[in-house]
Amino acid sequence: MQITKDIHYIGVNDHQITHFEGQFEVPNGMAYNSYVILDEKIAVMDTVETHFGAEWLNNLSAALAGRTPDYLVVQHMEPDHSANIIQFMSKFPNATVVASQTAFRMMQQFYGSDFANRRIVVGDGDTLALGRHTLTFLTAPMVHWPEVTVTYDQLDKVLFSADSFGKFGALDTEEDWACEARRYYFGIVGKFGAQVQALLKKAAAVEIRTVCPLHGPVLNGDALAEAMRLYNIWSSYGVESEGVMIAYTSVYGNTKKAVESLAQQLRAKGCPKVVVTCLQQEDWAEAVEDAFRYGKLVLATTTYNGHIFPAMKEFIDHLTERNYQNRTVAFIENGSWAPTAGKEMRQMLEGCKNLTLGSTVTLRSAMTFATLPQLDALAEELLYGGKSQEETAKKGWVCGLCGYVYEGETLPEGFACPVCHAGAEKFEPLK
């Protein structure tokens, strides 16, 4: 695959893997990306996972067309990208490794060599001239390991972004970028929002036409603009989509019935999106993704051994480990003799920043008719902050000619539309 005139893709697809990092389900496999820049000097950007070394070297050989690489740039030391460093350096004895000081320390730890006589240590703002291409290195510590460096090609305006802007899935599988990139981000990078924000600020200082990540597709054009927009939302812990996620566990189906009733009432009241997730059955990383996507979350679970049902406890741990913040959270607890789950869930979230902890609805074994108005009140609270829909509805007047909205109980005497200058008689009450 040719990225630009001089930059070629030499990565591989892995369809043997079932769980990335041993925990993330990847039904469509993974891509381990690597690139080569062909200039007066040749730079190879990272290697690939150990089982694909031969395939990767074949791809590199085809791109080199008889030439020999001068540099191996190591941006990230996770073994799915660094596993073939020794093999590469043995095959090309005149090549030099380019990486951060921390990366060389990890190289020694992983592979028993830091190439003391064949290396260039780079830091923030350092450059490497290849000929027409000049590479600028930008440190990106904790995105998502401490040694990470990203690389900017000044000529083609390409950012080699390491693990940032990556996604699950092999490149020979067509699927929506945002869904698997969001699950990847919050599963792997989500804890490090501040560090991603710092990287985005560095990236904003240069013109970027193309992003080449270590996982997932190359991004440019509208796809790149959308990825930048989403990364800014995700890394600042903003709300991507308006809606309510309900995450629940249920042993005998009674808590599930309450959840379904709440979901029905939310939809009936006009909630733009209601996502219901059973934590005992669905992929935990999908659940974490949705918890960060939407602005409001309901946690519903049973009291179990005097505490929280295990799947719910694990889910909340995943959220707090990833700096869950800037959200509204409400609760449904169930207990036949001593319901304590609501209190414990609150306690687990107390250390999170900018969380609004809402009401708790308590079930005693099963739903009753008395539970319905409590769930209705919870739906009102989630949607309208505890006020009725009528109380929070915007009061005002709309111009029948241009659509301008004037907010207020009544129109001022002699009022005219500031946009089209229509008189008050053209305005109708806002519905």
Buried (B, 14 or more C-beta within 10 A) or exposed (E): EEBBEBBBBBBBBBEEBEEBEEEBBBEBBBBBBBBBBBBEBBBBBBBBBEBBBEBBBEBBEEBBEEEEBBBBBBBBBBBBBBBBBBBBBEBBEEBBBBBBEBBBBBBEEBBEBBBEEBBBBBEEEBEBEBEEBBBBBBBBBBBBBBBBBBBBBBBBBBBBBBBBBBBBBBBEBEEEBBBBBBBBBBBBBBBBBEBBBBBBEBBEEEEBBBBBBBBBBBBBEEBBEBBBEBBBBBBBBEBBEEBBBBBBBBEEEBBBBBBBBBBEBBBEBEBEBBBBBBBEEBBBBBBBBBBBBBBBBBBBBBBBEEEBBBBBBEBBEBBBEBBBBBBBBBBBBBBEEEBBBBBBBBEBBEEBEEBEBBBBBBBBEBBEEEBBEBBBBBBBBBBBEBEEEEEEEEEBBBBBBEEBEBEEEEBEEEBBBEEEEBEBEBBEEBE
